[in-house]
Amino acid sequence: MVVLLLVGALSLYWLRTRPIPVLWATVVSTLIYMLREYPWGPVVFAFVIAVFTTIRLGHRMAGWVGLITLYVGHVGGRMILGINEQGVYQVLLVGTCFCVLGFLAELFRAHRDRVMAAARTREEEELRRAGEERLRIAQELHDVVAHHISLINVQASTALHLVDRQPEQAAPALSAIKDASKEALVELRSIVGVLRQSDESAPRTPVAGLDHLDHLISRTERAGLEVHKIVHGEPRPLPSGLDRAAFRIVQESLTNVVRHARATSATVRIQYGEQTLVLQIDDNGDCLTAAPQEGNGISGMRERATALGGTLTANCTPAGGLRITATLPL
């Protein structure tokens, strides 16, 4: 009797790592204990714990087979051995207890599965949000760096061209380089500041929106590109995400003109409608094909527009320039 009790109790030590072998060890020890008619005691608790844990860990088939095996072995063994035959009431009572044990274990298993599924859902949601935030920061960095570096490159080329022949005219270009580099550092610090994990407060500036458009145009004009702004409708405050996306689309469009279009002028049209905000940026550069080849700039602008439920197209104008048209729902 003591050996059977020890086998059932000690086997529980490996229950977490090897639940099925432990389950069968408790089934065998409990069945032998019951058929030898030893006094009822802790041996049953070892079996109950083993079945409960096995089913809760997901080994449902093994748990139910263990329950059925012990029940059939107990009832059938007593009949075969002729040990104190049990009445129908006793047989049904034992079977009911076994079923209740199994269903309780199933309830706890279902609860455990729901908790784990909820945890996985939260983790996946956090990963998705982190991915979206990384993408947003990457887009912001691309737009800021591309715009300012393009202006710096144009002004540096101008300064190098004038420094020997007309040094007095190189000063405005160098001043523009200084201003562009300073603004780039400020914007980069503002964007990357969200990634800081320390308690140090990062310098922040207001998120750029269409209210910064005049400053963007004047800065672009210092790079030698004449920019005209035309507004249709009554300007009004926009949601921050839409406002930022609209500004970045105009900024990236002007950056592409400065870098690639070989244009001398560009026109920015903004139309405030009842349901949509329409941005149209035209230049007088060289657009060689009806469907211009899209680089990272146009793709990034389209991603911004699509993320807001809008559209963006890039086509050549009848005059031969490039036209960027973005339609963003309000």
C-alpha positions as CSV (number, residue, x, y, z in Angstrom):
1,M,0.0,0.0,0.0
2,V,2.8,2.4,0.9
3,V,4.6,1.7,-2.3
4,L,1.5,2.5,-4.4
5,L,0.9,5.7,-2.5
6,L,4.5,6.8,-3.0
7,V,4.4,5.9,-6.7
8,G,1.4,8.1,-7.3
9,A,2.6,11.0,-5.2
10,L,6.3,11.0,-6.3
11,S,5.4,10.8,-10.0
12,L,3.7,14.2,-9.8
13,Y,7.2,15.7,-9.6
14,W,7.5,15.2,-13.4
15,L,3.9,16.2,-14.2
16,R,4.8,19.5,-15.9
17,T,7.5,18.0,-18.1
18,R,6.1,14.5,-18.8
19,P,2.3,14.7,-18.2
20,I,1.3,11.6,-20.1
21,P,3.7,9.1,-18.5
22,V,2.8,10.5,-15.1
23,L,-0.9,10.2,-15.8
24,W,-0.5,6.5,-16.7
25,A,1.6,5.9,-13.6
26,T,-1.1,7.3,-11.4
27,V,-3.8,5.3,-13.3
28,V,-2.0,2.0,-12.8
29,S,-1.1,2.7,-9.1
30,T,-4.6,3.9,-8.3
31,L,-6.3,1.0,-10.1
32,I,-4.2,-1.6,-8.2
33,Y,-4.8,0.3,-5.0
34,M,-8.6,0.2,-5.5
35,L,-8.7,-3.4,-6.6
36,R,-6.8,-4.5,-3.5
37,E,-9.4,-2.8,-1.4
38,Y,-6.9,-0.7,0.6
39,P,-8.4,2.2,2.6
40,W,-9.4,5.2,0.4
41,G,-6.8,7.9,0.8
42,P,-4.3,10.2,-1.0
43,V,-3.8,7.9,-3.9
44,V,-7.0,9.2,-5.5
45,F,-5.8,12.8,-5.2
46,A,-2.6,12.0,-7.2
47,F,-4.8,10.6,-10.0
48,V,-7.2,13.6,-9.9
49,I,-4.3,16.1,-10.1
50,A,-2.6,14.2,-13.0
51,V,-5.9,14.0,-15.0
52,F,-6.7,17.6,-14.3
53,T,-3.3,18.9,-15.3
54,T,-3.0,16.7,-18.4
55,I,-6.3,17.9,-19.8
56,R,-5.5,21.6,-18.9
57,L,-2.2,21.4,-20.7
58,G,-4.0,20.3,-23.9
59,H,-3.6,16.5,-23.8
60,R,-7.3,16.0,-23.9
61,M,-7.4,12.6,-25.5
62,A,-4.8,11.1,-23.1
63,G,-6.7,12.6,-20.1
64,W,-10.1,11.1,-21.1
65,V,-8.6,7.8,-22.0
66,G,-7.0,7.7,-18.5
67,L,-10.3,8.5,-16.9
68,I,-12.2,5.8,-18.9
69,T,-9.4,3.2,-18.3
70,L,-9.5,3.7,-14.6
71,Y,-13.3,3.6,-14.5
72,V,-13.7,0.5,-16.7
73,G,-10.8,-1.2,-14.9
74,H,-12.2,-0.5,-11.5
75,V,-15.8,-1.6,-12.3
76,G,-14.8,-4.6,-14.6
77,G,-12.0,-5.7,-12.3
78,R,-14.2,-5.9,-9.3
79,M,-16.7,-7.9,-11.3
80,I,-14.1,-10.3,-12.6
81,L,-12.4,-10.7,-9.2
82,G,-15.8,-10.9,-7.4
83,I,-14.9,-8.2,-5.0
84,N,-17.9,-6.8,-3.2
85,E,-20.2,-6.4,-6.2
86,Q,-21.4,-2.8,-6.5
87,G,-25.0,-1.9,-7.3
88,V,-26.1,0.1,-10.3
89,Y,-26.3,3.3,-8.1
90,Q,-22.7,3.0,-7.0
91,V,-21.5,2.3,-10.6
92,L,-23.3,5.4,-11.9
93,L,-22.1,7.5,-9.0
94,V,-18.5,6.7,-9.7
95,G,-19.0,7.3,-13.4
96,T,-20.6,10.6,-12.7
97,C,-17.7,11.7,-10.5
98,F,-15.2,10.8,-13.2
99,C,-17.3,12.8,-15.8
100,V,-17.4,15.8,-13.5
101,L,-13.7,15.7,-13.1
102,G,-13.1,15.6,-16.8
103,F,-15.5,18.4,-17.6
104,L,-14.0,20.6,-14.9
105,A,-10.6,20.0,-16.4
106,E,-12.0,20.9,-19.8
107,L,-13.5,24.2,-18.4
108,F,-10.1,25.2,-17.0
109,R,-8.4,24.2,-20.2
110,A,-10.8,26.4,-22.2
111,H,-10.2,29.3,-19.9
112,R,-6.4,28.8,-20.2
113,D,-6.7,28.8,-24.0
114,R,-8.8,32.0,-24.0
115,V,-6.2,33.7,-21.8
116,M,-3.4,32.6,-24.0
117,A,-5.3,33.7,-27.2
118,A,-6.0,37.1,-25.7
119,A,-2.3,37.5,-24.8
120,R,-1.2,36.5,-28.3
121,T,-3.8,39.0,-29.8
122,R,-2.4,41.8,-27.6
123,E,1.2,40.9,-28.5
124,E,0.3,40.8,-32.3
125,E,-1.5,44.1,-31.9
126,E,1.5,45.7,-30.2
127,L,3.8,44.4,-32.9
128,R,1.5,45.7,-35.6
129,R,1.3,49.1,-34.0
130,A,5.1,49.1,-33.6
131,G,5.5,48.3,-37.2
132,E,3.2,51.0,-38.3
133,E,5.0,53.5,-36.1
134,R,8.4,52.4,-37.5
135,L,7.0,52.9,-41.0
136,R,5.6,56.3,-40.2
137,I,8.9,57.4,-38.7
138,A,10.8,56.0,-41.7
139,Q,8.5,58.0,-44.0
140,E,9.0,61.2,-42.0
141,L,12.8,60.7,-42.0
142,H,12.8,60.1,-45.7
143,D,10.8,63.2,-46.5
144,V,12.8,65.5,-44.1
145,V,16.2,64.2,-45.1
146,A,15.5,64.1,-48.9
147,H,14.0,67.6,-48.9
148,H,16.8,69.4,-46.9
149,I,19.7,67.5,-48.5
150,S,18.3,68.3,-51.9
151,L,18.2,72.0,-51.0
152,I,21.7,71.8,-49.5
153,N,23.0,70.1,-52.6
154,V,21.6,72.7,-55.0
155,Q,22.9,75.6,-52.9
156,A,26.3,74.0,-52.5
157,S,26.6,73.6,-56.2
158,T,25.6,77.3,-56.6
159,A,28.2,78.3,-54.0
160,L,31.0,76.3,-55.6
161,H,30.1,77.9,-59.0
162,L,30.2,81.4,-57.6
163,V,32.9,81.3,-55.0
164,D,35.8,82.0,-57.4
165,R,34.1,84.2,-59.9
166,Q,31.6,86.2,-57.8
167,P,32.4,85.4,-54.1
168,E,30.0,88.1,-52.9
169,Q,27.1,86.3,-54.5
170,A,28.0,83.0,-52.8
171,A,27.1,84.3,-49.4
172,P,23.3,83.8,-49.9
173,A,23.8,80.2,-51.0
174,L,25.9,79.5,-47.9
175,S,23.4,81.1,-45.7
176,A,20.6,79.0,-47.3
177,I,22.8,75.9,-46.6
178,K,23.1,76.9,-43.0
179,D,19.4,77.5,-42.6
180,A,18.4,74.2,-44.3
181,S,20.9,72.2,-42.3
182,K,19.6,73.8,-39.0
183,E,16.0,73.1,-39.9
184,A,16.9,69.5,-40.8
185,L,18.5,68.9,-37.5
186,V,15.5,70.4,-35.6
187,E,13.0,68.2,-37.5
188,L,15.2,65.1,-37.2
189,R,15.5,65.7,-33.4
190,S,11.7,66.1,-33.2
191,I,11.0,62.9,-35.1
192,V,13.7,60.7,-33.5
193,G,12.8,62.0,-30.1
194,V,9.9,59.7,-29.9
195,L,12.3,56.8,-29.9
196,R,14.2,57.9,-26.8
197,Q,13.7,55.6,-23.8
198,S,15.4,57.7,-21.2
199,D,13.8,60.3,-19.0
200,E,15.6,63.1,-20.8
201,S,13.1,65.4,-22.5
202,A,13.7,65.7,-26.2
203,P,13.2,69.0,-27.8
204,R,10.0,69.1,-29.7
205,T,8.6,71.3,-32.4
206,P,5.0,71.5,-33.6
207,V,4.1,68.9,-36.2
208,A,4.5,70.4,-39.7
209,G,1.2,71.0,-41.4
210,L,-0.2,73.2,-44.2
211,D,0.2,76.2,-42.0
212,H,4.0,75.8,-42.6
213,L,3.5,75.8,-46.4
214,D,4.6,79.4,-47.0
215,H,7.8,78.7,-45.1
216,L,8.4,75.6,-47.2
217,I,7.8,77.5,-50.4
218,S,10.2,80.4,-49.5
219,R,12.8,77.8,-48.5
220,T,12.4,76.0,-51.8
221,E,12.6,79.3,-53.8
222,R,16.0,80.0,-52.3
223,A,17.1,76.8,-54.1
224,G,16.3,78.5,-57.4
225,L,12.8,77.1,-58.0
226,E,9.9,79.6,-58.5
227,V,6.9,78.3,-56.6
228,H,3.3,79.6,-56.9
229,K,0.6,78.7,-54.4
230,I,-3.1,78.8,-55.4
231,V,-5.8,78.0,-52.8
232,H,-9.4,77.2,-53.8
233,G,-12.1,77.2,-51.1
234,E,-12.0,78.3,-47.5
235,P,-9.0,77.1,-45.6
236,R,-9.9,75.4,-42.3
237,P,-8.3,73.4,-39.6
238,L,-7.6,69.8,-40.5
239,P,-7.1,66.6,-38.5
240,S,-3.4,66.4,-37.5
241,G,-2.7,63.2,-39.4
242,L,-4.3,64.6,-42.6
243,D,-2.6,67.9,-42.1
244,R,0.8,66.3,-41.7
245,A,0.3,64.0,-44.7
246,A,-0.8,66.9,-46.9
247,F,2.3,68.9,-46.0
248,R,4.7,66.0,-46.5
249,I,3.1,65.3,-50.0
250,V,3.7,68.9,-51.1
251,Q,7.2,68.8,-49.6
252,E,8.2,65.6,-51.3
253,S,6.7,66.8,-54.6
254,L,8.8,70.0,-54.5
255,T,11.8,67.9,-53.5
256,N,11.4,65.7,-56.6
257,V,11.1,68.8,-58.7
258,V,14.3,70.3,-57.3
259,R,16.2,67.0,-57.6
260,H,15.0,65.5,-60.9
261,A,12.7,67.6,-63.0
262,R,15.2,70.2,-64.3
263,A,12.3,72.7,-63.8
264,T,12.3,76.4,-63.1
265,S,8.9,76.8,-61.7
266,A,6.2,74.8,-59.9
267,T,2.6,75.5,-58.9
268,V,0.9,74.2,-55.8
269,R,-2.9,74.1,-55.9
270,I,-4.9,73.3,-52.8
271,Q,-8.6,72.8,-53.0
272,Y,-10.7,72.6,-49.9
273,G,-13.9,70.7,-50.7
274,E,-16.8,69.6,-48.6
275,Q,-15.6,66.0,-48.5
276,T,-12.1,66.0,-49.8
277,L,-8.8,67.9,-49.8
278,V,-7.2,68.0,-53.3
279,L,-3.5,68.7,-53.7
280,Q,-2.1,69.3,-57.2
281,I,1.6,70.1,-57.8
282,D,2.7,70.9,-61.4
283,D,6.1,71.8,-62.7
284,N,7.5,72.9,-66.1
285,G,10.2,70.3,-66.2
286,D,10.8,67.4,-68.6
287,C,8.3,64.5,-68.2
288,L,9.3,62.1,-70.9
289,T,6.6,59.4,-70.6
290,A,2.9,59.5,-69.9
291,A,3.4,57.2,-66.9
292,P,6.6,58.5,-65.1
293,Q,8.8,56.0,-63.4
294,E,8.0,55.9,-59.7
295,G,10.8,56.0,-57.2
296,N,10.8,56.0,-53.4
297,G,9.4,59.6,-53.3
298,I,6.2,58.9,-55.3
299,S,5.7,55.5,-53.7
300,G,6.0,57.1,-50.2
301,M,3.5,59.8,-51.1
302,R,1.0,57.2,-52.4
303,E,1.4,55.2,-49.2
304,R,0.6,58.3,-47.2
305,A,-2.5,59.0,-49.3
306,T,-3.7,55.4,-49.2
307,A,-3.2,55.1,-45.4
308,L,-5.8,57.9,-45.1
309,G,-8.2,56.3,-47.6
310,G,-7.2,58.7,-50.5
311,T,-5.5,58.4,-53.8
312,L,-2.4,59.8,-55.5
313,T,-1.5,59.9,-59.2
314,A,1.6,61.0,-61.1
315,N,1.2,62.0,-64.8
316,C,2.7,64.2,-67.4
317,T,0.9,67.5,-68.2
318,P,0.1,68.6,-71.7
319,A,2.9,71.2,-71.4
320,G,5.4,68.5,-70.7
321,G,5.8,68.8,-66.9
322,L,5.0,66.4,-64.1
323,R,1.7,66.6,-62.2
324,I,1.1,65.1,-58.8
325,T,-2.5,64.9,-57.7
326,A,-3.5,63.7,-54.3
327,T,-7.1,63.4,-53.1
328,L,-7.5,63.0,-49.4
329,P,-10.9,62.4,-47.7
330,L,-11.7,64.8,-44.9
